[in-house]
Amino acid sequence: MCIRDRPLIIDPQTQASIYIKARGFDKSNNLIVHKATDNNILRSIETAIDLGKWVLIENVGEKLDPTLENVLQMGRMKSGTAVRLGSRQVKYDDQFRLYITTRLPNPHYSPETSVMVTILNFSITFKGLEEQMLNQFIDKELPEQQTCLLYTSDAADDSFRVDLGGRRIIKKKKK
């Protein structure tokens, strides 16, 4: 992800929102959470830019609020630089972060929006779930083998092999 871009996260299962909230509150960055329909988003963003807080805007649609364009276009700046938002000048703090999430499973954003943000897809696939389950199995059942894990996947027959320091787990998908 380019450091100038703001992430717009496709998050139908809200995994990314949960992760950002956990990180934002753990780091004591005073995370500010808004729904896309809230009225005072711009005021909160101005405060967050000035104080270096994180902002999470959840459940946006396929069209972003035009008032966010200045924030999305400003990119990453030096701390202390003055930024113009609407009619106000705001001092920029380099700890400021803006995260935008949508619960739409397959949104279509305009090219203008796509240029201003980095689109990250957190949608769950069957393959991703399979890998997560395998990792959880190894964590629970074979914790001593975690360091010598070798995972290979064969795309030709959709099978995978895990080598656990001499012990092998092979799974073949039925056709």
Rosetta constraint file for C-alpha pairs under 8 A:
AtomPair CA 1 CA 5 HARMONIC 7.23 0.50
AtomPair CA 1 CA 118 HARMONIC 6.70 0.50
AtomPair CA 2 CA 118 HARMONIC 7.69 0.50
AtomPair CA 3 CA 75 HARMONIC 7.58 0.50
AtomPair CA 3 CA 76 HARMONIC 6.62 0.50
AtomPair CA 4 CA 74 HARMONIC 7.90 0.50
AtomPair CA 4 CA 75 HARMONIC 4.18 0.50
AtomPair CA 4 CA 76 HARMONIC 4.89 0.50
AtomPair CA 5 CA 72 HARMONIC 7.26 0.50
AtomPair CA 5 CA 75 HARMONIC 6.00 0.50
AtomPair CA 5 CA 76 HARMONIC 7.86 0.50
AtomPair CA 5 CA 116 HARMONIC 6.33 0.50
AtomPair CA 5 CA 117 HARMONIC 5.06 0.50
AtomPair CA 5 CA 118 HARMONIC 5.69 0.50
AtomPair CA 6 CA 72 HARMONIC 6.45 0.50
AtomPair CA 6 CA 75 HARMONIC 7.61 0.50
AtomPair CA 6 CA 97 HARMONIC 7.92 0.50
AtomPair CA 6 CA 98 HARMONIC 6.19 0.50
AtomPair CA 6 CA 99 HARMONIC 6.48 0.50
AtomPair CA 6 CA 100 HARMONIC 7.79 0.50
AtomPair CA 6 CA 116 HARMONIC 7.26 0.50
AtomPair CA 6 CA 117 HARMONIC 4.85 0.50
AtomPair CA 6 CA 118 HARMONIC 5.86 0.50
AtomPair CA 7 CA 98 HARMONIC 7.48 0.50
AtomPair CA 7 CA 99 HARMONIC 5.59 0.50
AtomPair CA 7 CA 100 HARMONIC 6.25 0.50
AtomPair CA 7 CA 117 HARMONIC 5.54 0.50
AtomPair CA 7 CA 118 HARMONIC 4.64 0.50
AtomPair CA 7 CA 119 HARMONIC 5.84 0.50
AtomPair CA 7 CA 120 HARMONIC 6.65 0.50
AtomPair CA 8 CA 99 HARMONIC 6.47 0.50
AtomPair CA 8 CA 100 HARMONIC 4.69 0.50
AtomPair CA 8 CA 101 HARMONIC 5.56 0.50
AtomPair CA 8 CA 102 HARMONIC 7.54 0.50
AtomPair CA 8 CA 117 HARMONIC 6.02 0.50
AtomPair CA 8 CA 118 HARMONIC 5.86 0.50
AtomPair CA 8 CA 119 HARMONIC 4.82 0.50
AtomPair CA 8 CA 120 HARMONIC 6.18 0.50
AtomPair CA 9 CA 16 HARMONIC 7.39 0.50
AtomPair CA 9 CA 99 HARMONIC 7.67 0.50
AtomPair CA 9 CA 100 HARMONIC 6.09 0.50
AtomPair CA 9 CA 101 HARMONIC 4.57 0.50
AtomPair CA 9 CA 102 HARMONIC 6.26 0.50
AtomPair CA 9 CA 119 HARMONIC 5.75 0.50
AtomPair CA 9 CA 120 HARMONIC 4.68 0.50
AtomPair CA 9 CA 121 HARMONIC 5.87 0.50
AtomPair CA 9 CA 122 HARMONIC 6.78 0.50
AtomPair CA 10 CA 101 HARMONIC 5.98 0.50
AtomPair CA 10 CA 102 HARMONIC 5.18 0.50
AtomPair CA 10 CA 103 HARMONIC 6.26 0.50
AtomPair CA 10 CA 104 HARMONIC 6.72 0.50
AtomPair CA 10 CA 105 HARMONIC 6.73 0.50
AtomPair CA 10 CA 106 HARMONIC 7.79 0.50
AtomPair CA 10 CA 107 HARMONIC 7.83 0.50
AtomPair CA 10 CA 119 HARMONIC 7.26 0.50
AtomPair CA 10 CA 120 HARMONIC 6.06 0.50
AtomPair CA 10 CA 121 HARMONIC 4.73 0.50
AtomPair CA 10 CA 122 HARMONIC 5.60 0.50
AtomPair CA 10 CA 123 HARMONIC 6.71 0.50
AtomPair CA 11 CA 15 HARMONIC 6.56 0.50
AtomPair CA 11 CA 16 HARMONIC 6.21 0.50
AtomPair CA 11 CA 17 HARMONIC 7.52 0.50
AtomPair CA 11 CA 101 HARMONIC 6.23 0.50
AtomPair CA 11 CA 102 HARMONIC 5.69 0.50
AtomPair CA 11 CA 103 HARMONIC 5.06 0.50
AtomPair CA 11 CA 104 HARMONIC 7.25 0.50
AtomPair CA 11 CA 105 HARMONIC 7.24 0.50
AtomPair CA 11 CA 121 HARMONIC 6.77 0.50
AtomPair CA 11 CA 122 HARMONIC 5.10 0.50
AtomPair CA 11 CA 123 HARMONIC 5.97 0.50
AtomPair CA 12 CA 102 HARMONIC 7.03 0.50
AtomPair CA 12 CA 103 HARMONIC 4.11 0.50
AtomPair CA 12 CA 104 HARMONIC 5.92 0.50
AtomPair CA 12 CA 105 HARMONIC 5.48 0.50
AtomPair CA 12 CA 122 HARMONIC 7.49 0.50
AtomPair CA 12 CA 123 HARMONIC 6.20 0.50
AtomPair CA 13 CA 103 HARMONIC 7.20 0.50
AtomPair CA 13 CA 123 HARMONIC 7.15 0.50
AtomPair CA 13 CA 124 HARMONIC 7.79 0.50
AtomPair CA 14 CA 18 HARMONIC 6.28 0.50
AtomPair CA 14 CA 103 HARMONIC 7.14 0.50
AtomPair CA 15 CA 19 HARMONIC 6.24 0.50
AtomPair CA 15 CA 122 HARMONIC 7.35 0.50
AtomPair CA 16 CA 20 HARMONIC 6.06 0.50
AtomPair CA 16 CA 101 HARMONIC 7.92 0.50
AtomPair CA 16 CA 122 HARMONIC 6.85 0.50
AtomPair CA 17 CA 21 HARMONIC 6.05 0.50
AtomPair CA 17 CA 56 HARMONIC 7.94 0.50
AtomPair CA 17 CA 58 HARMONIC 7.67 0.50
AtomPair CA 17 CA 101 HARMONIC 7.16 0.50
AtomPair CA 18 CA 22 HARMONIC 6.16 0.50
AtomPair CA 19 CA 23 HARMONIC 6.21 0.50
AtomPair CA 20 CA 24 HARMONIC 5.83 0.50
AtomPair CA 20 CA 56 HARMONIC 7.90 0.50
AtomPair CA 21 CA 25 HARMONIC 6.07 0.50
AtomPair CA 21 CA 31 HARMONIC 7.10 0.50
AtomPair CA 22 CA 26 HARMONIC 5.97 0.50
AtomPair CA 23 CA 27 HARMONIC 6.03 0.50
AtomPair CA 24 CA 28 HARMONIC 6.44 0.50
AtomPair CA 24 CA 29 HARMONIC 5.59 0.50
AtomPair CA 24 CA 30 HARMONIC 6.68 0.50
AtomPair CA 24 CA 31 HARMONIC 5.20 0.50
AtomPair CA 24 CA 54 HARMONIC 6.83 0.50
AtomPair CA 25 CA 29 HARMONIC 6.33 0.50
AtomPair CA 25 CA 30 HARMONIC 6.24 0.50
AtomPair CA 25 CA 31 HARMONIC 6.15 0.50
AtomPair CA 29 CA 52 HARMONIC 7.62 0.50
AtomPair CA 29 CA 53 HARMONIC 5.35 0.50
AtomPair CA 29 CA 54 HARMONIC 6.22 0.50
AtomPair CA 30 CA 53 HARMONIC 5.82 0.50
AtomPair CA 30 CA 54 HARMONIC 6.70 0.50
AtomPair CA 31 CA 53 HARMONIC 6.14 0.50
AtomPair CA 31 CA 54 HARMONIC 4.76 0.50
AtomPair CA 31 CA 55 HARMONIC 5.78 0.50
AtomPair CA 31 CA 56 HARMONIC 7.27 0.50
AtomPair CA 32 CA 44 HARMONIC 7.61 0.50
AtomPair CA 32 CA 48 HARMONIC 7.96 0.50
AtomPair CA 32 CA 53 HARMONIC 7.39 0.50
AtomPair CA 32 CA 54 HARMONIC 6.13 0.50
AtomPair CA 32 CA 55 HARMONIC 4.76 0.50
AtomPair CA 32 CA 56 HARMONIC 6.18 0.50
AtomPair CA 33 CA 55 HARMONIC 5.95 0.50
AtomPair CA 33 CA 56 HARMONIC 4.80 0.50
AtomPair CA 33 CA 57 HARMONIC 6.05 0.50
AtomPair CA 33 CA 58 HARMONIC 7.44 0.50
AtomPair CA 34 CA 38 HARMONIC 6.40 0.50
AtomPair CA 34 CA 41 HARMONIC 6.84 0.50
AtomPair CA 34 CA 55 HARMONIC 7.68 0.50
AtomPair CA 34 CA 56 HARMONIC 6.20 0.50
AtomPair CA 34 CA 57 HARMONIC 4.84 0.50
AtomPair CA 34 CA 58 HARMONIC 6.13 0.50
AtomPair CA 35 CA 57 HARMONIC 5.53 0.50
AtomPair CA 35 CA 58 HARMONIC 4.80 0.50
AtomPair CA 35 CA 59 HARMONIC 6.09 0.50
AtomPair CA 35 CA 60 HARMONIC 7.51 0.50
AtomPair CA 36 CA 57 HARMONIC 5.94 0.50
AtomPair CA 36 CA 58 HARMONIC 5.85 0.50
AtomPair CA 36 CA 59 HARMONIC 5.78 0.50
AtomPair CA 36 CA 60 HARMONIC 5.11 0.50
AtomPair CA 36 CA 61 HARMONIC 7.98 0.50
AtomPair CA 40 CA 44 HARMONIC 6.39 0.50
AtomPair CA 41 CA 45 HARMONIC 6.14 0.50
AtomPair CA 42 CA 46 HARMONIC 6.18 0.50
AtomPair CA 42 CA 67 HARMONIC 7.18 0.50
AtomPair CA 42 CA 68 HARMONIC 7.46 0.50
AtomPair CA 43 CA 47 HARMONIC 6.39 0.50
AtomPair CA 44 CA 48 HARMONIC 6.06 0.50
AtomPair CA 45 CA 49 HARMONIC 6.01 0.50
AtomPair CA 45 CA 55 HARMONIC 6.86 0.50
AtomPair CA 46 CA 50 HARMONIC 6.30 0.50
AtomPair CA 46 CA 85 HARMONIC 7.46 0.50
AtomPair CA 46 CA 90 HARMONIC 6.62 0.50
AtomPair CA 47 CA 51 HARMONIC 6.08 0.50
AtomPair CA 47 CA 53 HARMONIC 7.93 0.50
AtomPair CA 48 CA 52 HARMONIC 5.40 0.50
AtomPair CA 48 CA 53 HARMONIC 4.51 0.50
AtomPair CA 48 CA 54 HARMONIC 6.47 0.50
AtomPair CA 48 CA 55 HARMONIC 6.97 0.50
AtomPair CA 48 CA 96 HARMONIC 6.35 0.50
AtomPair CA 49 CA 53 HARMONIC 6.65 0.50
AtomPair CA 49 CA 90 HARMONIC 7.19 0.50
AtomPair CA 49 CA 91 HARMONIC 7.04 0.50
AtomPair CA 49 CA 92 HARMONIC 5.34 0.50
AtomPair CA 49 CA 93 HARMONIC 5.80 0.50
AtomPair CA 49 CA 96 HARMONIC 5.40 0.50
AtomPair CA 50 CA 90 HARMONIC 6.05 0.50
AtomPair CA 50 CA 91 HARMONIC 5.12 0.50
AtomPair CA 50 CA 92 HARMONIC 5.30 0.50
AtomPair CA 50 CA 93 HARMONIC 5.64 0.50
AtomPair CA 51 CA 92 HARMONIC 7.96 0.50
AtomPair CA 51 CA 93 HARMONIC 6.22 0.50
AtomPair CA 51 CA 96 HARMONIC 7.52 0.50
AtomPair CA 52 CA 92 HARMONIC 7.57 0.50
AtomPair CA 52 CA 93 HARMONIC 4.80 0.50
AtomPair CA 52 CA 94 HARMONIC 6.32 0.50
AtomPair CA 52 CA 95 HARMONIC 4.40 0.50
AtomPair CA 52 CA 96 HARMONIC 4.11 0.50
AtomPair CA 52 CA 97 HARMONIC 7.56 0.50
AtomPair CA 53 CA 95 HARMONIC 6.45 0.50
AtomPair CA 53 CA 96 HARMONIC 5.00 0.50
AtomPair CA 53 CA 97 HARMONIC 6.70 0.50
AtomPair CA 54 CA 95 HARMONIC 7.69 0.50
AtomPair CA 54 CA 96 HARMONIC 5.49 0.50
AtomPair CA 54 CA 97 HARMONIC 4.61 0.50
AtomPair CA 54 CA 98 HARMONIC 5.96 0.50
AtomPair CA 54 CA 99 HARMONIC 7.83 0.50
AtomPair CA 55 CA 96 HARMONIC 7.88 0.50
AtomPair CA 55 CA 97 HARMONIC 6.18 0.50
AtomPair CA 55 CA 98 HARMONIC 4.87 0.50
AtomPair CA 55 CA 99 HARMONIC 6.15 0.50
AtomPair CA 56 CA 98 HARMONIC 6.06 0.50
AtomPair CA 56 CA 99 HARMONIC 4.74 0.50
AtomPair CA 56 CA 100 HARMONIC 5.80 0.50
AtomPair CA 56 CA 101 HARMONIC 7.59 0.50
AtomPair CA 57 CA 98 HARMONIC 7.83 0.50
AtomPair CA 57 CA 99 HARMONIC 6.27 0.50
AtomPair CA 57 CA 100 HARMONIC 4.78 0.50
AtomPair CA 57 CA 101 HARMONIC 6.27 0.50
AtomPair CA 58 CA 100 HARMONIC 5.98 0.50
AtomPair CA 58 CA 101 HARMONIC 4.85 0.50
AtomPair CA 58 CA 102 HARMONIC 6.17 0.50
AtomPair CA 59 CA 100 HARMONIC 7.97 0.50
AtomPair CA 59 CA 101 HARMONIC 5.75 0.50
AtomPair CA 59 CA 102 HARMONIC 4.38 0.50
AtomPair CA 59 CA 103 HARMONIC 5.64 0.50
AtomPair CA 59 CA 104 HARMONIC 7.97 0.50
AtomPair CA 60 CA 64 HARMONIC 6.80 0.50
AtomPair CA 60 CA 100 HARMONIC 7.28 0.50
AtomPair CA 60 CA 101 HARMONIC 6.32 0.50
AtomPair CA 60 CA 102 HARMONIC 4.96 0.50
AtomPair CA 60 CA 103 HARMONIC 7.63 0.50
AtomPair CA 61 CA 102 HARMONIC 6.48 0.50
AtomPair CA 61 CA 104 HARMONIC 7.34 0.50
AtomPair CA 61 CA 107 HARMONIC 7.89 0.50
AtomPair CA 62 CA 107 HARMONIC 6.03 0.50
AtomPair CA 62 CA 108 HARMONIC 6.23 0.50
AtomPair CA 62 CA 109 HARMONIC 5.60 0.50
AtomPair CA 63 CA 109 HARMONIC 6.99 0.50
AtomPair CA 63 CA 110 HARMONIC 7.91 0.50
AtomPair CA 64 CA 68 HARMONIC 7.24 0.50
AtomPair CA 64 CA 113 HARMONIC 7.66 0.50
AtomPair CA 65 CA 69 HARMONIC 7.54 0.50
AtomPair CA 67 CA 86 HARMONIC 7.87 0.50
AtomPair CA 68 CA 72 HARMONIC 6.16 0.50
AtomPair CA 69 CA 73 HARMONIC 5.95 0.50
AtomPair CA 69 CA 116 HARMONIC 7.98 0.50
AtomPair CA 70 CA 74 HARMONIC 6.08 0.50
AtomPair CA 70 CA 84 HARMONIC 7.97 0.50
AtomPair CA 70 CA 85 HARMONIC 6.47 0.50
AtomPair CA 71 CA 75 HARMONIC 7.54 0.50
AtomPair CA 71 CA 85 HARMONIC 7.43 0.50
AtomPair CA 72 CA 116 HARMONIC 5.75 0.50
AtomPair CA 72 CA 117 HARMONIC 6.91 0.50
AtomPair CA 73 CA 116 HARMONIC 5.98 0.50
AtomPair CA 74 CA 83 HARMONIC 7.98 0.50
AtomPair CA 76 CA 94 HARMONIC 7.50 0.50
AtomPair CA 77 CA 81 HARMONIC 6.92 0.50
AtomPair CA 77 CA 92 HARMONIC 7.31 0.50
AtomPair CA 77 CA 94 HARMONIC 6.88 0.50
AtomPair CA 78 CA 92 HARMONIC 7.33 0.50
AtomPair CA 78 CA 93 HARMONIC 7.57 0.50
AtomPair CA 78 CA 94 HARMONIC 6.39 0.50
AtomPair CA 79 CA 91 HARMONIC 7.82 0.50
AtomPair CA 79 CA 92 HARMONIC 5.47 0.50
AtomPair CA 79 CA 93 HARMONIC 4.65 0.50
AtomPair CA 79 CA 94 HARMONIC 4.90 0.50
AtomPair CA 80 CA 91 HARMONIC 5.42 0.50
AtomPair CA 80 CA 92 HARMONIC 5.18 0.50
AtomPair CA 80 CA 93 HARMONIC 6.05 0.50
AtomPair CA 81 CA 91 HARMONIC 5.69 0.50
AtomPair CA 81 CA 92 HARMONIC 5.33 0.50
AtomPair CA 81 CA 93 HARMONIC 7.91 0.50
AtomPair CA 82 CA 89 HARMONIC 6.09 0.50
AtomPair CA 82 CA 90 HARMONIC 5.44 0.50
AtomPair CA 82 CA 91 HARMONIC 4.49 0.50
AtomPair CA 82 CA 92 HARMONIC 5.92 0.50
AtomPair CA 83 CA 89 HARMONIC 5.50 0.50
AtomPair CA 83 CA 90 HARMONIC 5.08 0.50
AtomPair CA 83 CA 91 HARMONIC 6.11 0.50
AtomPair CA 83 CA 92 HARMONIC 6.37 0.50
AtomPair CA 84 CA 88 HARMONIC 5.75 0.50
AtomPair CA 84 CA 89 HARMONIC 4.56 0.50
AtomPair CA 84 CA 90 HARMONIC 6.22 0.50
AtomPair CA 85 CA 89 HARMONIC 6.30 0.50
AtomPair CA 85 CA 90 HARMONIC 7.09 0.50
AtomPair CA 92 CA 96 HARMONIC 7.79 0.50
AtomPair CA 105 CA 123 HARMONIC 7.01 0.50
AtomPair CA 109 CA 113 HARMONIC 6.16 0.50
AtomPair CA 109 CA 114 HARMONIC 6.35 0.50
AtomPair CA 110 CA 114 HARMONIC 6.27 0.50
AtomPair CA 111 CA 115 HARMONIC 6.18 0.50
AtomPair CA 112 CA 116 HARMONIC 6.69 0.50
AtomPair CA 113 CA 117 HARMONIC 6.46 0.50
AtomPair CA 114 CA 118 HARMONIC 6.91 0.50
AtomPair CA 114 CA 119 HARMONIC 7.14 0.50
AtomPair CA 124 CA 128 HARMONIC 6.38 0.50
AtomPair CA 124 CA 129 HARMONIC 6.91 0.50
AtomPair CA 125 CA 129 HARMONIC 6.32 0.50
AtomPair CA 126 CA 130 HARMONIC 6.20 0.50
AtomPair CA 127 CA 131 HARMONIC 6.37 0.50
AtomPair CA 128 CA 132 HARMONIC 6.26 0.50
AtomPair CA 129 CA 133 HARMONIC 6.13 0.50
AtomPair CA 130 CA 134 HARMONIC 6.24 0.50
AtomPair CA 131 CA 135 HARMONIC 6.22 0.50
AtomPair CA 132 CA 136 HARMONIC 6.21 0.50
AtomPair CA 133 CA 137 HARMONIC 6.10 0.50
AtomPair CA 134 CA 138 HARMONIC 6.28 0.50
AtomPair CA 135 CA 139 HARMONIC 6.16 0.50
AtomPair CA 136 CA 140 HARMONIC 6.16 0.50
AtomPair CA 137 CA 141 HARMONIC 5.74 0.50
AtomPair CA 137 CA 142 HARMONIC 7.48 0.50
AtomPair CA 138 CA 142 HARMONIC 4.89 0.50
AtomPair CA 138 CA 143 HARMONIC 6.24 0.50
AtomPair CA 138 CA 145 HARMONIC 7.64 0.50
AtomPair CA 138 CA 146 HARMONIC 6.85 0.50
AtomPair CA 139 CA 143 HARMONIC 5.00 0.50
AtomPair CA 139 CA 146 HARMONIC 6.98 0.50
AtomPair CA 142 CA 146 HARMONIC 6.97 0.50
AtomPair CA 145 CA 149 HARMONIC 6.60 0.50
AtomPair CA 145 CA 164 HARMONIC 5.87 0.50
AtomPair CA 145 CA 165 HARMONIC 6.97 0.50
AtomPair CA 146 CA 164 HARMONIC 7.72 0.50
AtomPair CA 148 CA 163 HARMONIC 7.86 0.50
AtomPair CA 148 CA 164 HARMONIC 5.89 0.50
AtomPair CA 148 CA 165 HARMONIC 5.69 0.50
AtomPair CA 149 CA 162 HARMONIC 6.89 0.50
AtomPair CA 149 CA 163 HARMONIC 5.99 0.50
AtomPair CA 149 CA 164 HARMONIC 5.14 0.50
AtomPair CA 149 CA 165 HARMONIC 7.06 0.50
AtomPair CA 150 CA 162 HARMONIC 5.63 0.50
AtomPair CA 150 CA 163 HARMONIC 5.13 0.50
AtomPair CA 150 CA 164 HARMONIC 6.71 0.50
AtomPair CA 151 CA 160 HARMONIC 7.39 0.50
AtomPair CA 151 CA 161 HARMONIC 6.07 0.50
AtomPair CA 151 CA 162 HARMONIC 4.73 0.50
AtomPair CA 151 CA 163 HARMONIC 6.66 0.50
AtomPair CA 152 CA 160 HARMONIC 5.75 0.50
AtomPair CA 152 CA 161 HARMONIC 5.51 0.50
AtomPair CA 152 CA 162 HARMONIC 6.55 0.50
AtomPair CA 153 CA 158 HARMONIC 7.21 0.50
AtomPair CA 153 CA 159 HARMONIC 6.07 0.50
AtomPair CA 153 CA 160 HARMONIC 4.31 0.50
AtomPair CA 153 CA 161 HARMONIC 6.51 0.50
AtomPair CA 154 CA 158 HARMONIC 5.64 0.50
AtomPair CA 154 CA 159 HARMONIC 5.47 0.50
AtomPair CA 154 CA 160 HARMONIC 5.95 0.50
AtomPair CA 155 CA 159 HARMONIC 7.02 0.50
AtomPair CA 157 CA 172 HARMONIC 7.80 0.50
AtomPair CA 157 CA 173 HARMONIC 7.70 0.50
AtomPair CA 158 CA 172 HARMONIC 6.97 0.50
AtomPair CA 158 CA 173 HARMONIC 6.24 0.50
AtomPair CA 159 CA 170 HARMONIC 7.65 0.50
AtomPair CA 159 CA 171 HARMONIC 5.83 0.50
AtomPair CA 159 CA 172 HARMONIC 4.53 0.50
AtomPair CA 159 CA 173 HARMONIC 5.87 0.50
AtomPair CA 160 CA 170 HARMONIC 6.12 0.50
AtomPair CA 160 CA 171 HARMONIC 5.74 0.50
AtomPair CA 160 CA 172 HARMONIC 6.77 0.50
AtomPair CA 161 CA 168 HARMONIC 6.98 0.50
AtomPair CA 161 CA 169 HARMONIC 5.85 0.50
AtomPair CA 161 CA 170 HARMONIC 4.57 0.50
AtomPair CA 161 CA 171 HARMONIC 6.56 0.50
AtomPair CA 162 CA 168 HARMONIC 5.66 0.50
AtomPair CA 162 CA 169 HARMONIC 5.18 0.50
AtomPair CA 162 CA 170 HARMONIC 6.44 0.50
AtomPair CA 163 CA 167 HARMONIC 5.91 0.50
AtomPair CA 163 CA 168 HARMONIC 4.64 0.50
AtomPair CA 163 CA 169 HARMONIC 6.64 0.50
AtomPair CA 164 CA 168 HARMONIC 5.96 0.50
AtomPair CA 164 CA 169 HARMONIC 7.94 0.50
